[in-house]
Amino acid sequence: MYGSANLFGVEATVAAWRHGDAWLAETVALLDRNRHTIAERLPAGVGYRIPEATYLAWLDVGRPGMAEVIEREARVRLNDGVAFGPGGEHHVRLNFATTEAILDEVLNRLTPVL
């Protein structure tokens, strides 16, 4: 039960290897569009470097405690940078592995708060 794959896991893995190329290409293209959309839409003063190999945006919002403010005022939950150690105090982390419509809504809500 522990330490080995079950039949469904094996079949799913084989199916992904055999038939997943189109899905993977589409997903990588979506993530690329999303990471650039963030760069285009963030308000001035918010620091952001386009990530090269992830679906997580590290935003420098300039002051500590903004994750809580953003959640309360924009109704968007982001990870507080403090959770990631020293140097994260002024940052929040945004997961952009989502649809373009949802990311658009998130950015619409974030902009007035940031």
Biopython code that builds the backbone (N, CA, C, O; Angstrom):
import numpy as np
from Bio.PDB.StructureBuilder import StructureBuilder

atoms = [
    (1, "MET", "N", (0.816, -1.181, 0.000)),
    (1, "MET", "CA", (0.000, 0.000, 0.000)),
    (1, "MET", "C", (0.872, 1.262, 0.000)),
    (1, "MET", "O", (0.551, 2.226, -0.695)),
    (2, "TYR", "N", (1.930, 1.273, 0.740)),
    (2, "TYR", "CA", (2.837, 2.409, 0.758)),
    (2, "TYR", "C", (4.103, 2.025, 0.002)),
    (2, "TYR", "O", (4.617, 0.917, 0.155)),
    (3, "GLY", "N", (4.598, 2.944, -0.810)),
    (3, "GLY", "CA", (5.859, 2.700, -1.491)),
    (3, "GLY", "C", (5.731, 2.087, -2.866)),
    (3, "GLY", "O", (6.741, 1.840, -3.525)),
    (4, "SER", "N", (4.503, 1.833, -3.319)),
    (4, "SER", "CA", (4.342, 1.338, -4.678)),
    (4, "SER", "C", (3.082, 1.941, -5.277)),
    (4, "SER", "O", (2.133, 2.270, -4.565)),
    (5, "ALA", "N", (3.090, 2.080, -6.593)),
    (5, "ALA", "CA", (1.945, 2.669, -7.278)),
    (5, "ALA", "C", (0.840, 1.631, -7.426)),
    (5, "ALA", "O", (1.099, 0.440, -7.601)),
    (6, "ASN", "N", (-0.403, 2.116, -7.351)),
    (6, "ASN", "CA", (-1.516, 1.195, -7.607)),
    (6, "ASN", "C", (-1.783, 1.152, -9.113)),
    (6, "ASN", "O", (-1.192, 1.916, -9.876)),
    (7, "LEU", "N", (-2.656, 0.273, -9.525)),
    (7, "LEU", "CA", (-2.941, 0.081, -10.944)),
    (7, "LEU", "C", (-3.421, 1.363, -11.606)),
    (7, "LEU", "O", (-3.028, 1.661, -12.734)),
    (8, "PHE", "N", (-4.266, 2.124, -10.917)),
    (8, "PHE", "CA", (-4.778, 3.367, -11.497)),
    (8, "PHE", "C", (-3.645, 4.382, -11.701)),
    (8, "PHE", "O", (-3.610, 5.075, -12.718)),
    (9, "GLY", "N", (-2.743, 4.466, -10.759)),
    (9, "GLY", "CA", (-1.606, 5.376, -10.879)),
    (9, "GLY", "C", (-0.702, 5.009, -12.037)),
    (9, "GLY", "O", (-0.234, 5.880, -12.770)),
    (10, "VAL", "N", (-0.458, 3.725, -12.201)),
    (10, "VAL", "CA", (0.385, 3.258, -13.307)),
    (10, "VAL", "C", (-0.284, 3.577, -14.638)),
    (10, "VAL", "O", (0.362, 4.102, -15.545)),
    (11, "GLU", "N", (-1.565, 3.269, -14.764)),
    (11, "GLU", "CA", (-2.290, 3.527, -16.014)),
    (11, "GLU", "C", (-2.350, 5.014, -16.323)),
    (11, "GLU", "O", (-2.209, 5.407, -17.481)),
    (12, "ALA", "N", (-2.559, 5.855, -15.305)),
    (12, "ALA", "CA", (-2.601, 7.306, -15.507)),
    (12, "ALA", "C", (-1.243, 7.823, -15.972)),
    (12, "ALA", "O", (-1.179, 8.690, -16.844)),
    (13, "THR", "N", (-0.166, 7.305, -15.405)),
    (13, "THR", "CA", (1.174, 7.722, -15.800)),
    (13, "THR", "C", (1.461, 7.333, -17.244)),
    (13, "THR", "O", (1.982, 8.139, -18.015)),
    (14, "VAL", "N", (1.125, 6.111, -17.609)),
    (14, "VAL", "CA", (1.346, 5.657, -18.980)),
    (14, "VAL", "C", (0.518, 6.490, -19.960)),
    (14, "VAL", "O", (1.008, 6.866, -21.025)),
    (15, "ALA", "N", (-0.737, 6.779, -19.602)),
    (15, "ALA", "CA", (-1.591, 7.603, -20.465)),
    (15, "ALA", "C", (-1.011, 9.002, -20.631)),
    (15, "ALA", "O", (-1.044, 9.561, -21.727)),
    (16, "ALA", "N", (-0.484, 9.567, -19.558)),
    (16, "ALA", "CA", (0.122, 10.901, -19.646)),
    (16, "ALA", "C", (1.337, 10.883, -20.558)),
    (16, "ALA", "O", (1.522, 11.797, -21.361)),
    (17, "TRP", "N", (2.161, 9.860, -20.446)),
    (17, "TRP", "CA", (3.345, 9.757, -21.303)),
    (17, "TRP", "C", (2.950, 9.607, -22.769)),
    (17, "TRP", "O", (3.572, 10.204, -23.648)),
    (18, "ARG", "N", (1.944, 8.831, -23.024)),
    (18, "ARG", "CA", (1.549, 8.545, -24.400)),
    (18, "ARG", "C", (0.718, 9.645, -25.040)),
    (18, "ARG", "O", (0.836, 9.893, -26.240)),
    (19, "HIS", "N", (-0.134, 10.315, -24.242)),
    (19, "HIS", "CA", (-1.138, 11.211, -24.815)),
    (19, "HIS", "C", (-1.124, 12.619, -24.220)),
    (19, "HIS", "O", (-2.015, 13.415, -24.519)),
    (20, "GLY", "N", (-0.148, 12.941, -23.396)),
    (20, "GLY", "CA", (-0.179, 14.206, -22.671)),
    (20, "GLY", "C", (0.566, 15.362, -23.301)),
    (20, "GLY", "O", (0.578, 16.455, -22.736)),
    (21, "ASP", "N", (1.190, 15.160, -24.457)),
    (21, "ASP", "CA", (2.008, 16.219, -25.044)),
    (21, "ASP", "C", (1.200, 17.480, -25.360)),
    (21, "ASP", "O", (1.655, 18.589, -25.080)),
    (22, "ALA", "N", (0.025, 17.322, -25.933)),
    (22, "ALA", "CA", (-0.797, 18.489, -26.283)),
    (22, "ALA", "C", (-1.223, 19.237, -25.025)),
    (22, "ALA", "O", (-1.168, 20.466, -24.981)),
    (23, "TRP", "N", (-1.649, 18.497, -24.002)),
    (23, "TRP", "CA", (-2.041, 19.131, -22.740)),
    (23, "TRP", "C", (-0.863, 19.880, -22.130)),
    (23, "TRP", "O", (-1.020, 21.012, -21.672)),
    (24, "LEU", "N", (0.303, 19.266, -22.119)),
    (24, "LEU", "CA", (1.479, 19.899, -21.541)),
    (24, "LEU", "C", (1.838, 21.182, -22.293)),
    (24, "LEU", "O", (2.122, 22.205, -21.670)),
    (25, "ALA", "N", (1.828, 21.134, -23.602)),
    (25, "ALA", "CA", (2.147, 22.316, -24.404)),
    (25, "ALA", "C", (1.147, 23.439, -24.129)),
    (25, "ALA", "O", (1.532, 24.601, -24.005)),
    (26, "GLU", "N", (-0.116, 23.094, -24.037)),
    (26, "GLU", "CA", (-1.153, 24.089, -23.749)),
    (26, "GLU", "C", (-0.970, 24.688, -22.353)),
    (26, "GLU", "O", (-1.132, 25.894, -22.168)),
    (27, "THR", "N", (-0.639, 23.859, -21.386)),
    (27, "THR", "CA", (-0.436, 24.334, -20.020)),
    (27, "THR", "C", (0.777, 25.245, -19.915)),
    (27, "THR", "O", (0.715, 26.280, -19.251)),
    (28, "VAL", "N", (1.874, 24.880, -20.556)),
    (28, "VAL", "CA", (3.080, 25.710, -20.537)),
    (28, "VAL", "C", (2.799, 27.055, -21.212)),
    (28, "VAL", "O", (3.257, 28.092, -20.730)),
    (29, "ALA", "N", (2.057, 27.051, -22.316)),
    (29, "ALA", "CA", (1.709, 28.304, -23.004)),
    (29, "ALA", "C", (0.835, 29.189, -22.117)),
    (29, "ALA", "O", (1.033, 30.403, -22.071)),
    (30, "LEU", "N", (-0.126, 28.596, -21.416)),
    (30, "LEU", "CA", (-0.987, 29.358, -20.502)),
    (30, "LEU", "C", (-0.165, 29.992, -19.391)),
    (30, "LEU", "O", (-0.344, 31.171, -19.085)),
    (31, "LEU", "N", (0.725, 29.231, -18.788)),
    (31, "LEU", "CA", (1.559, 29.768, -17.708)),
    (31, "LEU", "C", (2.450, 30.896, -18.223)),
    (31, "LEU", "O", (2.668, 31.883, -17.520)),
    (32, "ASP", "N", (2.958, 30.758, -19.431)),
    (32, "ASP", "CA", (3.791, 31.816, -20.000)),
    (32, "ASP", "C", (2.973, 33.089, -20.209)),
    (32, "ASP", "O", (3.426, 34.182, -19.871)),
    (33, "ARG", "N", (1.774, 32.950, -20.762)),
    (33, "ARG", "CA", (0.905, 34.132, -20.937)),
    (33, "ARG", "C", (0.587, 34.766, -19.593)),
    (33, "ARG", "O", (0.626, 35.989, -19.458)),
    (34, "ASN", "N", (0.272, 33.943, -18.598)),
    (34, "ASN", "CA", (-0.101, 34.468, -17.284)),
    (34, "ASN", "C", (1.042, 35.214, -16.617)),
    (34, "ASN", "O", (0.821, 36.270, -16.023)),
    (35, "ARG", "N", (2.252, 34.693, -16.702)),
    (35, "ARG", "CA", (3.366, 35.365, -16.031)),
    (35, "ARG", "C", (3.655, 36.716, -16.679)),
    (35, "ARG", "O", (4.062, 37.656, -15.996)),
    (36, "HIS", "N", (3.449, 36.818, -17.985)),
    (36, "HIS", "CA", (3.630, 38.107, -18.669)),
    (36, "HIS", "C", (2.451, 39.052, -18.420)),
    (36, "HIS", "O", (2.638, 40.265, -18.334)),
    (37, "THR", "N", (1.261, 38.510, -18.308)),
    (37, "THR", "CA", (0.094, 39.335, -17.984)),
    (37, "THR", "C", (0.289, 40.036, -16.649)),
    (37, "THR", "O", (-0.039, 41.213, -16.505)),
    (38, "ILE", "N", (0.819, 39.315, -15.681)),
    (38, "ILE", "CA", (1.084, 39.911, -14.369)),
    (38, "ILE", "C", (2.036, 41.094, -14.530)),
    (38, "ILE", "O", (1.791, 42.163, -13.970)),
    (39, "ALA", "N", (3.101, 40.918, -15.276)),
    (39, "ALA", "CA", (4.076, 41.996, -15.480)),
    (39, "ALA", "C", (3.431, 43.221, -16.124)),
    (39, "ALA", "O", (3.765, 44.354, -15.778)),
    (40, "GLU", "N", (2.519, 42.999, -17.047)),
    (40, "GLU", "CA", (1.858, 44.098, -17.748)),
    (40, "GLU", "C", (0.823, 44.814, -16.890)),
    (40, "GLU", "O", (0.589, 46.009, -17.069)),
    (41, "ARG", "N", (0.203, 44.094, -15.961)),
    (41, "ARG", "CA", (-0.948, 44.640, -15.242)),
    (41, "ARG", "C", (-0.667, 45.149, -13.835)),
    (41, "ARG", "O", (-1.488, 45.873, -13.273)),
    (42, "LEU", "N", (0.471, 44.788, -13.253)),
    (42, "LEU", "CA", (0.732, 45.246, -11.890)),
    (42, "LEU", "C", (0.901, 46.759, -11.860)),
    (42, "LEU", "O", (1.490, 47.339, -12.773)),
    (43, "PRO", "N", (0.385, 47.398, -10.810)),
    (43, "PRO", "CA", (0.579, 48.848, -10.712)),
    (43, "PRO", "C", (2.044, 49.210, -10.495)),
    (43, "PRO", "O", (2.833, 48.405, -10.000)),
    (44, "ALA", "N", (2.387, 50.432, -10.872)),
    (44, "ALA", "CA", (3.750, 50.934, -10.650)),
    (44, "ALA", "C", (4.070, 50.859, -9.171)),
    (44, "ALA", "O", (3.207, 51.092, -8.325)),
    (45, "GLY", "N", (5.296, 50.537, -8.869)),
    (45, "GLY", "CA", (5.731, 50.458, -7.481)),
    (45, "GLY", "C", (5.710, 49.059, -6.897)),
    (45, "GLY", "O", (6.278, 48.828, -5.830)),
    (46, "VAL", "N", (5.062, 48.120, -7.580)),
    (46, "VAL", "CA", (5.062, 46.729, -7.124)),
    (46, "VAL", "C", (6.188, 46.016, -7.856)),
    (46, "VAL", "O", (6.198, 45.954, -9.086)),
    (47, "GLY", "N", (7.129, 45.480, -7.101)),
    (47, "GLY", "CA", (8.255, 44.780, -7.705)),
    (47, "GLY", "C", (7.879, 43.374, -8.138)),
    (47, "GLY", "O", (7.200, 42.644, -7.416)),
    (48, "TYR", "N", (8.332, 43.008, -9.329)),
    (48, "TYR", "CA", (8.045, 41.667, -9.857)),
    (48, "TYR", "C", (9.071, 41.331, -10.929)),
    (48, "TYR", "O", (9.288, 42.100, -11.864)),
    (49, "ARG", "N", (9.684, 40.196, -10.781)),
    (49, "ARG", "CA", (10.573, 39.665, -11.810)),
    (49, "ARG", "C", (9.877, 38.437, -12.383)),
    (49, "ARG", "O", (9.487, 37.536, -11.641)),
    (50, "ILE", "N", (9.725, 38.401, -13.686)),
    (50, "ILE", "CA", (9.038, 37.281, -14.327)),
    (50, "ILE", "C", (9.780, 35.990, -14.004)),
    (50, "ILE", "O", (10.967, 35.868, -14.306)),
    (51, "PRO", "N", (9.092, 35.025, -13.393)),
    (51, "PRO", "CA", (9.766, 33.766, -13.058)),
    (51, "PRO", "C", (10.096, 32.967, -14.315)),
    (51, "PRO", "O", (9.385, 33.033, -15.317)),
    (52, "GLU", "N", (11.177, 32.221, -14.240)),
    (52, "GLU", "CA", (11.616, 31.435, -15.393)),
    (52, "GLU", "C", (11.071, 30.012, -15.388)),
    (52, "GLU", "O", (10.939, 29.399, -16.447)),
    (53, "ALA", "N", (10.752, 29.478, -14.206)),
    (53, "ALA", "CA", (10.419, 28.052, -14.182)),
    (53, "ALA", "C", (9.435, 27.698, -13.078)),
    (53, "ALA", "O", (9.606, 26.687, -12.396)),
    (54, "THR", "N", (8.422, 28.506, -12.897)),
    (54, "THR", "CA", (7.448, 28.196, -11.867)),
    (54, "THR", "C", (6.123, 28.868, -12.198)),
    (54, "THR", "O", (6.036, 29.636, -13.156)),
    (55, "TYR", "N", (5.115, 28.588, -11.425)),
    (55, "TYR", "CA", (3.801, 29.216, -11.582)),
    (55, "TYR", "C", (3.479, 30.074, -10.359)),
    (55, "TYR", "O", (2.314, 30.298, -10.027)),
    (56, "LEU", "N", (4.539, 30.549, -9.694)),
    (56, "LEU", "CA", (4.387, 31.377, -8.503)),
    (56, "LEU", "C", (5.060, 32.721, -8.727)),
    (56, "LEU", "O", (6.237, 32.791, -9.080)),
    (57, "ALA", "N", (4.294, 33.788, -8.518)),
    (57, "ALA", "CA", (4.815, 35.142, -8.669)),
    (57, "ALA", "C", (5.174, 35.686, -7.294)),
    (57, "ALA", "O", (4.368, 35.626, -6.365)),
    (58, "TRP", "N", (6.365, 36.206, -7.169)),
    (58, "TRP", "CA", (6.882, 36.782, -5.925)),
    (58, "TRP", "C", (6.779, 38.296, -6.106)),
    (58, "TRP", "O", (7.543, 38.886, -6.869)),
    (59, "LEU", "N", (5.840, 38.917, -5.406)),
    (59, "LEU", "CA", (5.562, 40.342, -5.573)),
    (59, "LEU", "C", (6.104, 41.132, -4.391)),
    (59, "LEU", "O", (5.812, 40.809, -3.240)),
    (60, "ASP", "N", (6.884, 42.153, -4.665)),
    (60, "ASP", "CA", (7.383, 43.050, -3.634)),
    (60, "ASP", "C", (6.381, 44.192, -3.508)),
    (60, "ASP", "O", (6.336, 45.088, -4.351)),
    (61, "VAL", "N", (5.582, 44.150, -2.448)),
    (61, "VAL", "CA", (4.524, 45.134, -2.239)),
    (61, "VAL", "C", (4.966, 46.289, -1.345)),
    (61, "VAL", "O", (4.172, 47.185, -1.059)),
    (62, "GLY", "N", (6.214, 46.281, -0.902)),
    (62, "GLY", "CA", (6.791, 47.428, -0.231)),
    (62, "GLY", "C", (6.598, 47.547, 1.259)),
    (62, "GLY", "O", (7.223, 48.394, 1.897)),
    (63, "ARG", "N", (5.748, 46.719, 1.827)),
    (63, "ARG", "CA", (5.571, 46.799, 3.283)),
    (63, "ARG", "C", (5.042, 45.478, 3.825)),
    (63, "ARG", "O", (4.380, 44.723, 3.113)),
    (64, "PRO", "N", (5.340, 45.207, 5.087)),
    (64, "PRO", "CA", (4.889, 43.950, 5.687)),
    (64, "PRO", "C", (3.384, 43.966, 5.960)),
    (64, "PRO", "O", (2.759, 45.022, 6.059)),
    (65, "GLY", "N", (2.829, 42.767, 6.078)),
    (65, "GLY", "CA", (1.428, 42.618, 6.454)),
    (65, "GLY", "C", (0.434, 42.795, 5.333)),
    (65, "GLY", "O", (-0.771, 42.816, 5.584)),
    (66, "MET", "N", (0.893, 42.921, 4.111)),
    (66, "MET", "CA", (-0.027, 43.188, 3.003)),
    (66, "MET", "C", (-0.872, 41.988, 2.603)),
    (66, "MET", "O", (-1.950, 42.166, 2.037)),
    (67, "ALA", "N", (-0.417, 40.778, 2.877)),
    (67, "ALA", "CA", (-1.222, 39.604, 2.521)),
    (67, "ALA", "C", (-2.570, 39.663, 3.234)),
    (67, "ALA", "O", (-3.607, 39.348, 2.650)),
    (68, "GLU", "N", (-2.543, 40.065, 4.482)),
    (68, "GLU", "CA", (-3.789, 40.170, 5.261)),
    (68, "GLU", "C", (-4.663, 41.311, 4.731)),
    (68, "GLU", "O", (-5.881, 41.161, 4.628)),
    (69, "VAL", "N", (-4.059, 42.426, 4.401)),
    (69, "VAL", "CA", (-4.802, 43.571, 3.850)),
    (69, "VAL", "C", (-5.433, 43.183, 2.519)),
    (69, "VAL", "O", (-6.601, 43.478, 2.269)),
    (70, "ILE", "N", (-4.666, 42.529, 1.679)),
    (70, "ILE", "CA", (-5.161, 42.099, 0.368)),
    (70, "ILE", "C", (-6.333, 41.134, 0.529)),
    (70, "ILE", "O", (-7.339, 41.248, -0.171)),
    (71, "GLU", "N", (-6.200, 40.194, 1.446)),
    (71, "GLU", "CA", (-7.297, 39.237, 1.646)),
    (71, "GLU", "C", (-8.562, 39.950, 2.116)),
    (71, "GLU", "O", (-9.660, 39.662, 1.640)),
    (72, "ARG", "N", (-8.399, 40.869, 3.042)),
    (72, "ARG", "CA", (-9.559, 41.575, 3.595)),
    (72, "ARG", "C", (-10.191, 42.521, 2.569)),
    (72, "ARG", "O", (-11.412, 42.539, 2.414)),
    (73, "GLU", "N", (-9.372, 43.303, 1.873)),
    (73, "GLU", "CA", (-9.909, 44.339, 1.000)),
    (73, "GLU", "C", (-10.173, 43.879, -0.431)),
    (73, "GLU", "O", (-11.136, 44.323, -1.056)),
    (74, "ALA", "N", (-9.336, 43.004, -0.947)),
    (74, "ALA", "CA", (-9.497, 42.555, -2.338)),
    (74, "ALA", "C", (-10.172, 41.197, -2.436)),
    (74, "ALA", "O", (-10.591, 40.773, -3.514)),
    (75, "ARG", "N", (-10.274, 40.512, -1.286)),
    (75, "ARG", "CA", (-10.833, 39.160, -1.245)),
    (75, "ARG", "C", (-10.034, 38.202, -2.132)),
    (75, "ARG", "O", (-10.593, 37.365, -2.841)),
    (76, "VAL", "N", (-8.703, 38.355, -2.067)),
    (76, "VAL", "CA", (-7.771, 37.478, -2.765)),
    (76, "VAL", "C", (-6.781, 36.983, -1.721)),
    (76, "VAL", "O", (-6.182, 37.781, -1.000)),
    (77, "ARG", "N", (-6.611, 35.684, -1.640)),
    (77, "ARG", "CA", (-5.679, 35.120, -0.659)),
    (77, "ARG", "C", (-4.335, 34.854, -1.327)),
    (77, "ARG", "O", (-4.234, 34.087, -2.284)),
    (78, "LEU", "N", (-3.312, 35.506, -0.797)),
    (78, "LEU", "CA", (-1.937, 35.305, -1.240)),
    (78, "LEU", "C", (-1.127, 34.809, -0.055)),
    (78, "LEU", "O", (-1.527, 34.989, 1.095)),
    (79, "ASN", "N", (0.005, 34.188, -0.333)),
    (79, "ASN", "CA", (0.894, 33.760, 0.743)),
    (79, "ASN", "C", (1.730, 34.937, 1.196)),
    (79, "ASN", "O", (2.295, 35.661, 0.375)),
    (80, "ASP", "N", (1.810, 35.130, 2.513)),
    (80, "ASP", "CA", (2.632, 36.187, 3.086)),
    (80, "ASP", "C", (4.096, 35.784, 2.968)),
    (80, "ASP", "O", (4.457, 34.658, 3.308)),
    (81, "GLY", "N", (4.932, 36.684, 2.494)),
    (81, "GLY", "CA", (6.347, 36.409, 2.300)),
    (81, "GLY", "C", (7.088, 36.065, 3.577)),
    (81, "GLY", "O", (8.125, 35.404, 3.527)),
    (82, "VAL", "N", (6.581, 36.498, 4.714)),
    (82, "VAL", "CA", (7.217, 36.198, 5.999)),
    (82, "VAL", "C", (7.358, 34.694, 6.190)),
    (82, "VAL", "O", (8.326, 34.227, 6.789)),
    (83, "ALA", "N", (6.399, 33.943, 5.686)),
    (83, "ALA", "CA", (6.418, 32.486, 5.842)),
    (83, "ALA", "C", (7.614, 31.844, 5.142)),
    (83, "ALA", "O", (7.929, 30.683, 5.405)),
    (84, "PHE", "N", (8.283, 32.580, 4.256)),
    (84, "PHE", "CA", (9.380, 32.020, 3.484)),
    (84, "PHE", "C", (10.748, 32.439, 4.006)),
    (84, "PHE", "O", (11.771, 32.146, 3.389)),
    (85, "GLY", "N", (10.761, 33.123, 5.144)),
    (85, "GLY", "CA", (12.022, 33.430, 5.794)),
    (85, "GLY", "C", (12.446, 34.875, 5.684)),
    (85, "GLY", "O", (11.737, 35.700, 5.109)),
    (86, "PRO", "N", (13.610, 35.179, 6.240)),
    (86, "PRO", "CA", (14.129, 36.547, 6.236)),
    (86, "PRO", "C", (14.220, 37.099, 4.808)),
    (86, "PRO", "O", (14.636, 36.401, 3.883)),
    (87, "GLY", "N", (13.830, 38.341, 4.654)),
    (87, "GLY", "CA", (13.813, 38.978, 3.344)),
    (87, "GLY", "C", (12.457, 38.934, 2.683)),
    (87, "GLY", "O", (12.230, 39.623, 1.689)),
    (88, "GLY", "N", (11.552, 38.139, 3.217)),
    (88, "GLY", "CA", (10.228, 38.015, 2.615)),
    (88, "GLY", "C", (9.195, 38.970, 3.175)),
    (88, "GLY", "O", (8.039, 38.950, 2.752)),
    (89, "GLU", "N", (9.592, 39.806, 4.121)),
    (89, "GLU", "CA", (8.650, 40.647, 4.860)),
    (89, "GLU", "C", (7.800, 41.553, 3.979)),
    (89, "GLU", "O", (6.638, 41.803, 4.300)),
    (90, "HIS", "N", (8.343, 42.040, 2.898)),
    (90, "HIS", "CA", (7.624, 42.986, 2.041)),
    (90, "HIS", "C", (7.013, 42.315, 0.817)),
    (90, "HIS", "O", (6.602, 42.990, -0.127)),
    (91, "HIS", "N", (6.956, 41.005, 0.835)),
    (91, "HIS", "CA", (6.519, 40.257, -0.342)),
    (91, "HIS", "C", (5.244, 39.453, -0.070)),
    (91, "HIS", "O", (4.906, 39.123, 1.067)),
    (92, "VAL", "N", (4.563, 39.158, -1.169)),
    (92, "VAL", "CA", (3.470, 38.190, -1.178)),
    (92, "VAL", "C", (3.703, 37.275, -2.369)),
    (92, "VAL", "O", (4.376, 37.643, -3.332)),
    (93, "ARG", "N", (3.138, 36.082, -2.288)),
    (93, "ARG", "CA", (3.308, 35.112, -3.375)),
    (93, "ARG", "C", (1.951, 34.815, -3.989)),
    (93, "ARG", "O", (0.995, 34.494, -3.284)),
    (94, "LEU", "N", (1.877, 34.925, -5.296)),
    (94, "LEU", "CA", (0.657, 34.700, -6.059)),
    (94, "LEU", "C", (0.832, 33.467, -6.934)),
    (94, "LEU", "O", (1.782, 33.377, -7.713)),
    (95, "ASN", "N", (-0.085, 32.525, -6.801)),
    (95, "ASN", "CA", (-0.091, 31.336, -7.649)),
    (95, "ASN", "C", (-0.874, 31.693, -8.911)),
    (95, "ASN", "O", (-2.071, 31.970, -8.831)),
    (96, "PHE", "N", (-0.223, 31.693, -10.069)),
    (96, "PHE", "CA", (-0.902, 32.069, -11.308)),
    (96, "PHE", "C", (-1.197, 30.873, -12.213)),
    (96, "PHE", "O", (-1.412, 31.040, -13.414)),
    (97, "ALA", "N", (-1.209, 29.689, -11.649)),
    (97, "ALA", "CA", (-1.575, 28.491, -12.411)),
    (97, "ALA", "C", (-3.091, 28.379, -12.420)),
    (97, "ALA", "O", (-3.672, 27.540, -11.731)),
    (98, "THR", "N", (-3.714, 29.231, -13.203)),
    (98, "THR", "CA", (-5.167, 29.298, -13.276)),
    (98, "THR", "C", (-5.564, 29.769, -14.669)),
    (98, "THR", "O", (-4.708, 30.028, -15.514)),
    (99, "THR", "N", (-6.839, 29.875, -14.894)),
    (99, "THR", "CA", (-7.312, 30.340, -16.196)),
    (99, "THR", "C", (-7.047, 31.832, -16.351)),
    (99, "THR", "O", (-6.856, 32.549, -15.369)),
    (100, "GLU", "N", (-7.040, 32.280, -17.587)),
    (100, "GLU", "CA", (-6.845, 33.707, -17.846)),
    (100, "GLU", "C", (-7.972, 34.530, -17.231)),
    (100, "GLU", "O", (-7.733, 35.635, -16.745)),
    (101, "ALA", "N", (-9.186, 34.013, -17.246)),
    (101, "ALA", "CA", (-10.326, 34.745, -16.681)),
    (101, "ALA", "C", (-10.171, 34.937, -15.170)),
    (101, "ALA", "O", (-10.441, 36.016, -14.643)),
    (102, "ILE", "N", (-9.743, 33.899, -14.492)),
    (102, "ILE", "CA", (-9.557, 34.017, -13.039)),
    (102, "ILE", "C", (-8.392, 34.947, -12.727)),
    (102, "ILE", "O", (-8.497, 35.773, -11.820)),
    (103, "LEU", "N", (-7.287, 34.834, -13.454)),
    (103, "LEU", "CA", (-6.161, 35.735, -13.229)),
    (103, "LEU", "C", (-6.578, 37.180, -13.481)),
    (103, "LEU", "O", (-6.175, 38.075, -12.739)),
    (104, "ASP", "N", (-7.363, 37.413, -14.499)),
    (104, "ASP", "CA", (-7.859, 38.757, -14.787)),
    (104, "ASP", "C", (-8.662, 39.294, -13.609)),
    (104, "ASP", "O", (-8.489, 40.447, -13.215)),
    (105, "GLU", "N", (-9.528, 38.479, -13.053)),
    (105, "GLU", "CA", (-10.324, 38.883, -11.888)),
    (105, "GLU", "C", (-9.420, 39.173, -10.688)),
    (105, "GLU", "O", (-9.620, 40.165, -9.987)),
    (106, "VAL", "N", (-8.445, 38.328, -10.456)),
    (106, "VAL", "CA", (-7.505, 38.535, -9.349)),
    (106, "VAL", "C", (-6.784, 39.872, -9.517)),
    (106, "VAL", "O", (-6.693, 40.651, -8.568)),
    (107, "LEU", "N", (-6.276, 40.137, -10.707)),
    (107, "LEU", "CA", (-5.550, 41.378, -10.942)),
    (107, "LEU", "C", (-6.467, 42.598, -10.842)),
    (107, "LEU", "O", (-6.046, 43.651, -10.363)),
    (108, "ASN", "N", (-7.710, 42.464, -11.288)),
    (108, "ASN", "CA", (-8.683, 43.556, -11.130)),
    (108, "ASN", "C", (-8.925, 43.878, -9.661)),
    (108, "ASN", "O", (-9.085, 45.044, -9.300)),
    (109, "ARG", "N", (-8.951, 42.870, -8.826)),
    (109, "ARG", "CA", (-9.172, 43.074, -7.398)),
    (109, "ARG", "C", (-7.916, 43.600, -6.701)),
    (109, "ARG", "O", (-8.007, 44.428, -5.794)),
    (110, "LEU", "N", (-6.750, 43.121, -7.122)),
    (110, "LEU", "CA", (-5.502, 43.515, -6.472)),
    (110, "LEU", "C", (-5.116, 44.963, -6.747)),
    (110, "LEU", "O", (-4.635, 45.658, -5.852)),
    (111, "THR", "N", (-5.321, 45.418, -7.972)),
    (111, "THR", "CA", (-4.803, 46.713, -8.400)),
    (111, "THR", "C", (-5.198, 47.862, -7.471)),
    (111, "THR", "O", (-4.321, 48.630, -7.075)),
    (112, "PRO", "N", (-6.472, 48.019, -7.105)),
    (112, "PRO", "CA", (-6.791, 49.158, -6.226)),
    (112, "PRO", "C", (-6.191, 49.046, -4.824)),
    (112, "PRO", "O", (-5.955, 50.060, -4.168)),
    (113, "VAL", "N", (-5.949, 47.837, -4.370)),
    (113, "VAL", "CA", (-5.397, 47.637, -3.022)),
    (113, "VAL", "C", (-3.888, 47.892, -3.005)),
    (113, "VAL", "O", (-3.349, 48.405, -2.024)),
    (114, "LEU", "N", (-3.217, 47.529, -4.096)),
    (114, "LEU", "CA", (-1.776, 47.698, -4.166)),
    (114, "LEU", "C", (-1.413, 49.129, -4.491)),
    (114, "LEU", "O", (-0.232, 49.458, -4.590)),
]
sb = StructureBuilder()
sb.init_structure("model")
sb.init_model(0)
sb.init_chain("A")
sb.init_seg("    ")
for serial, (resi, resn, name, xyz) in enumerate(atoms, 1):
    if name == "N":
        sb.init_residue(resn, " ", resi, " ")
    sb.init_atom(name, np.array(xyz, "f"), 0.0, 1.0, " ", f" {name:<3s}", serial, name[0])
structure = sb.get_structure()
